[in-house]
């Protein structure tokens, strides 16, 4: 695997004109050219940095009245959106601006907060270690139920926001789904009481009850986006890398999909990154930029990137 080499993002992604609210640091493919026969949409997975309409991953995403909004339990209103939440957004490019068709609040965990024994104020929810990132919004209160916003880093969740929820809410765990050694479904490293089925990597949201080291599933939903993960001209994902046996040897924790074999993501281990490319069955990541580990600094950087070219320092991930 060769070293990351710098190139201009526009040359890598193609000569797409940058207009409207898309910052010059992230060239986007427009509606006119679907990728390899795919539908040519835009998928965004990242932290909500601010409003006006939605600022995520250095993009200003318009939120029209007709956009559908949901979480792991079903449809919700736009008033439930809050800074620090991790969102999955399906959008179309309209005159250079991404316009949301569907927005999902992607909580990796909802459940009882239990005090942890590790450093940095870590705690557990549904048996998973949660590490508060610097600047996390909200505070954990052991013995209460909470919805955790954040991203996976291996078998841990790095939390950007924590919200108290009512005692009647079911437990939830969402992330990479794989087969455990005994053939049961494993989500985010937590074993469930369901059979895994075909041994393939995917994203799953499980709702049910965590007890005695097992997640007891009541409902299971596959896919991060409303239509699974379609063929996308643009995919922008915030997250951490985790090792994998498949080439190129790494994937994004919690995404539920692998990079294609040509990605050269050397230098991003242990670093929160923003990965940009297209999707055609595998994530064809072409550019990556390191992001601050502090929510406050990341919000400032991402908000600035909306209008300031070159703020996000992208590097090529292809030879």
Secondary structure, DSSP 8 states (H G I E B T S, - for coil): --------HHHHH-S----TTB-TTS----TT--GGGS--EEEEEEEEEEETTEEETTEEEB--TT-EEEETTEE--GGG--TT-EEEEEEEEETTEEEEEEEEE--SEEEEEEE--SSTT-EEETTEEEEEEEEEES---TTSEEEEEEEEETTEEEEEEEEE--TTS-EEEEEEEEE-TTSEEEETTEEEEEE--S---EEEEEEEEEETTEEEEEEEEE-SBTTBS--EEEEEEEE-EEE-SSTTSEEETTTSSBB-TT---TT-TTS-EEEEEEESSSEEEEEEEE--SSHHHHHHHHHHHTTSTT-S--EE---
